[in-house]
Amino acid sequence: MAPEQLVSLDAGLYFVATPIGSARDITLRALDVLASADVLSAEDTRSLRKLLSIHQIPLNGRKIISYNDHNGGIKRSILLKAIEEGKSVSYSSEAGTPLVADPGYQLGRAVIEAGHKLTIVPGACAVIAALTVSGLPTDQFFFGGFLPTTRSQRQRILIDLKNYSATLVFYESPKRIHKTLDDMMLVFGANRPIVLARELTKKFEEVLRTTVGGLKEVLEGKLLKGEVVLLIGRGEEHQVSLEALDFLLLKNLEKLSVKDAVLKVSLETGMARSKVYQAALELKNSQ
């Protein structure tokens, strides 16, 4: 249901969180801002139009300005000019909270640097929703966004985070989920706790709580649909003596580059790649 009346908004940018699935997961304040803002902008104009239609919020002559990774450089100046003219501007991601894996960061920075008002209208966020239902510790977590598309870059990031004492959270494309699980199997091992949360708040919501090896087996040959959130149980850094570390590095540096030797030793020992790399540099310098 639409707000009963418009509210008065100060000039500035309003980041408005939108539902990640169920259209009813929107706050009353978000509806007020969407009904009252002088200018509407969105990562996906079609998604916002649909949301406005569901909640019976009329455009009243307003246009929805597209703002995304491809046109941000051009549209940013248009939105800034509107704020300079004393207008209120709302911006919404395709779904969820703006700036969480979406292109709004540069827009927010530009507004701050120009000395204008920046306000958040909080609401749904896939990261928090997935953490809430995961059953994994939530006192500390690391959000890594989308992992890189190339295998080598993906593995490097996973190795660096392997022993991080916090729940790891990633977004992933259903098309890449199998490749990512292969890398997680290599880096984390088969027994590391993992949770896959898919289509949260939607009709076919699915939450799989298992291990990396178990999830790989369950998903074998399956083609997933919808947005995927992967959550990895916290790791524990393995303690390796300096003598043992130096021995392994020297052995591998005889036939591998520093980069490849560090990667191999990090996987073998469970030590953070940054620490292994520092030890390798010290070894090279002492020779």
Secondary structure by P-SEA (a helix, b strand, c coil): ccccbbbbbcbbbbbbbbbccccccccaaaaaaaacccbbbcccaaaaaaaaaaaccccccbbbbbbccccccaaaaaaaaaaaabbbbbbbcccccccccccaaaaaaaaaaabbbbbbbccccaaaaaaaaccccccbbbbbccccccaaaaaaaaaaacccccbbbbbbbccaaaaaaaaaaaacccccbbbbbccccccbbbbbbccaaaaaaaacccccccbbbbbbcbbbbbbbcaaaaaaaaaaaaccccaaaaaaaaaaaccccaaaaaaaaaaaaaac
